[in-house]
Amino acid sequence: MGFLVSILVGAVAGWLADLVFKRFSFSLIVQILLGIAGGFVGRLIFGGDTSLIGQILTAFAGAVIILFIAGLIKGSQKTV
């Protein structure tokens, strides 16, 4: 059951983060993976929360951090 909740939380958080950063338009699978990774990053930075809303907000914050860093990396690369 915890795995399914992680996927649901990841999907919601990844979708919300994708809405914030409109220049990155990812597929649903990438959004879910981004949200799950964001949940891990958010839990490392902000600590764990047991409520569903807290988990979504933590995963969203982590996903936004990941997208921000990806934007910095992608922006620093020069197109030839």
C-alpha positions as protocol buffer text, in pm:
chain_id: "A"
residue {
  index: 1
  type: MET
  ca { x: 0 y: 0 z: 0 }
}
residue {
  index: 2
  type: GLY
  ca { x: 288 y: 238 z: 75 }
}
residue {
  index: 3
  type: PHE
  ca { x: 424 y: 193 z: -277 }
}
residue {
  index: 4
  type: LEU
  ca { x: 91 y: 291 z: -434 }
}
residue {
  index: 5
  type: VAL
  ca { x: 66 y: 597 z: -212 }
}
residue {
  index: 6
  type: SER
  ca { x: 421 y: 695 z: -313 }
}
residue {
  index: 7
  type: ILE
  ca { x: 324 y: 671 z: -680 }
}
residue {
  index: 8
  type: LEU
  ca { x: 8 y: 876 z: -622 }
}
residue {
  index: 9
  type: VAL
  ca { x: 197 y: 1140 z: -423 }
}
residue {
  index: 10
  type: GLY
  ca { x: 473 y: 1142 z: -685 }
}
residue {
  index: 11
  type: ALA
  ca { x: 222 y: 1185 z: -966 }
}
residue {
  index: 12
  type: VAL
  ca { x: 51 y: 1480 z: -798 }
}
residue {
  index: 13
  type: ALA
  ca { x: 378 y: 1646 z: -694 }
}
residue {
  index: 14
  type: GLY
  ca { x: 539 y: 1595 z: -1035 }
}
residue {
  index: 15
  type: TRP
  ca { x: 232 y: 1731 z: -1212 }
}
residue {
  index: 16
  type: LEU
  ca { x: 224 y: 2039 z: -988 }
}
residue {
  index: 17
  type: ALA
  ca { x: 597 y: 2101 z: -1036 }
}
residue {
  index: 18
  type: ASP
  ca { x: 553 y: 2064 z: -1413 }
}
residue {
  index: 19
  type: LEU
  ca { x: 280 y: 2329 z: -1398 }
}
residue {
  index: 20
  type: VAL
  ca { x: 515 y: 2568 z: -1215 }
}
residue {
  index: 21
  type: PHE
  ca { x: 796 y: 2517 z: -1466 }
}
residue {
  index: 22
  type: LYS
  ca { x: 604 y: 2533 z: -1793 }
}
residue {
  index: 23
  type: ARG
  ca { x: 919 y: 2535 z: -2004 }
}
residue {
  index: 24
  type: PHE
  ca { x: 974 y: 2171 z: -1906 }
}
residue {
  index: 25
  type: SER
  ca { x: 685 y: 1971 z: -2046 }
}
residue {
  index: 26
  type: PHE
  ca { x: 737 y: 1611 z: -1938 }
}
residue {
  index: 27
  type: SER
  ca { x: 533 y: 1298 z: -1991 }
}
residue {
  index: 28
  type: LEU
  ca { x: 327 y: 1152 z: -1709 }
}
residue {
  index: 29
  type: ILE
  ca { x: 587 y: 883 z: -1635 }
}
residue {
  index: 30
  type: VAL
  ca { x: 863 y: 1144 z: -1605 }
}
residue {
  index: 31
  type: GLN
  ca { x: 636 y: 1358 z: -1385 }
}
residue {
  index: 32
  type: ILE
  ca { x: 575 y: 1061 z: -1153 }
}
residue {
  index: 33
  type: LEU
  ca { x: 947 y: 981 z: -1135 }
}
residue {
  index: 34
  type: LEU
  ca { x: 1026 y: 1347 z: -1077 }
}
residue {
  index: 35
  type: GLY
  ca { x: 770 y: 1361 z: -797 }
}
residue {
  index: 36
  type: ILE
  ca { x: 906 y: 1046 z: -632 }
}
residue {
  index: 37
  type: ALA
  ca { x: 1262 y: 1183 z: -655 }
}
residue {
  index: 38
  type: GLY
  ca { x: 1129 y: 1514 z: -527 }
}
residue {
  index: 39
  type: GLY
  ca { x: 973 y: 1335 z: -232 }
}
residue {
  index: 40
  type: PHE
  ca { x: 1310 y: 1186 z: -147 }
}
residue {
  index: 41
  type: VAL
  ca { x: 1488 y: 1521 z: -181 }
}
residue {
  index: 42
  type: GLY
  ca { x: 1214 y: 1704 z: 6 }
}
residue {
  index: 43
  type: ARG
  ca { x: 1221 y: 1450 z: 288 }
}
residue {
  index: 44
  type: LEU
  ca { x: 1598 y: 1492 z: 317 }
}
residue {
  index: 45
  type: ILE
  ca { x: 1572 y: 1871 z: 332 }
}
residue {
  index: 46
  type: PHE
  ca { x: 1247 y: 1929 z: 524 }
}
residue {
  index: 47
  type: GLY
  ca { x: 1203 y: 1606 z: 719 }
}
residue {
  index: 48
  type: GLY
  ca { x: 918 y: 1359 z: 698 }
}
residue {
  index: 49
  type: ASP
  ca { x: 548 y: 1431 z: 741 }
}
residue {
  index: 50
  type: THR
  ca { x: 291 y: 1158 z: 786 }
}
residue {
  index: 51
  type: SER
  ca { x: -14 y: 1340 z: 646 }
}
residue {
  index: 52
  type: LEU
  ca { x: -95 y: 1300 z: 278 }
}
residue {
  index: 53
  type: ILE
  ca { x: -103 y: 1676 z: 219 }
}
residue {
  index: 54
  type: GLY
  ca { x: 234 y: 1712 z: 394 }
}
residue {
  index: 55
  type: GLN
  ca { x: 383 y: 1438 z: 178 }
}
residue {
  index: 56
  type: ILE
  ca { x: 252 y: 1604 z: -139 }
}
residue {
  index: 57
  type: LEU
  ca { x: 387 y: 1945 z: -37 }
}
residue {
  index: 58
  type: THR
  ca { x: 725 y: 1799 z: 59 }
}
residue {
  index: 59
  type: ALA
  ca { x: 749 y: 1605 z: -269 }
}
residue {
  index: 60
  type: PHE
  ca { x: 638 y: 1914 z: -462 }
}
residue {
  index: 61
  type: ALA
  ca { x: 906 y: 2128 z: -298 }
}
residue {
  index: 62
  type: GLY
  ca { x: 1169 y: 1864 z: -373 }
}
residue {
  index: 63
  type: ALA
  ca { x: 1053 y: 1834 z: -735 }
}
residue {
  index: 64
  type: VAL
  ca { x: 1068 y: 2213 z: -777 }
}
residue {
  index: 65
  type: ILE
  ca { x: 1424 y: 2208 z: -639 }
}
residue {
  index: 66
  type: ILE
  ca { x: 1519 y: 1934 z: -886 }
}
residue {
  index: 67
  type: LEU
  ca { x: 1362 y: 2125 z: -1177 }
}
residue {
  index: 68
  type: PHE
  ca { x: 1535 y: 2446 z: -1071 }
}
residue {
  index: 69
  type: ILE
  ca { x: 1873 y: 2272 z: -1065 }
}
residue {
  index: 70
  type: ALA
  ca { x: 1799 y: 2107 z: -1402 }
}
residue {
  index: 71
  type: GLY
  ca { x: 1715 y: 2450 z: -1543 }
}
residue {
  index: 72
  type: LEU
  ca { x: 2043 y: 2591 z: -1417 }
}
residue {
  index: 73
  type: ILE
  ca { x: 2235 y: 2303 z: -1571 }
}
residue {
  index: 74
  type: LYS
  ca { x: 2047 y: 2320 z: -1899 }
}
residue {
  index: 75
  type: GLY
  ca { x: 2080 y: 2699 z: -1910 }
}
residue {
  index: 76
  type: SER
  ca { x: 2456 y: 2681 z: -1859 }
}
residue {
  index: 77
  type: GLN
  ca { x: 2501 y: 2455 z: -2162 }
}
residue {
  index: 78
  type: LYS
  ca { x: 2567 y: 2644 z: -2483 }
}
residue {
  index: 79
  type: THR
  ca { x: 2391 y: 2541 z: -2802 }
}
residue {
  index: 80
  type: VAL
  ca { x: 2622 y: 2517 z: -3101 }
}
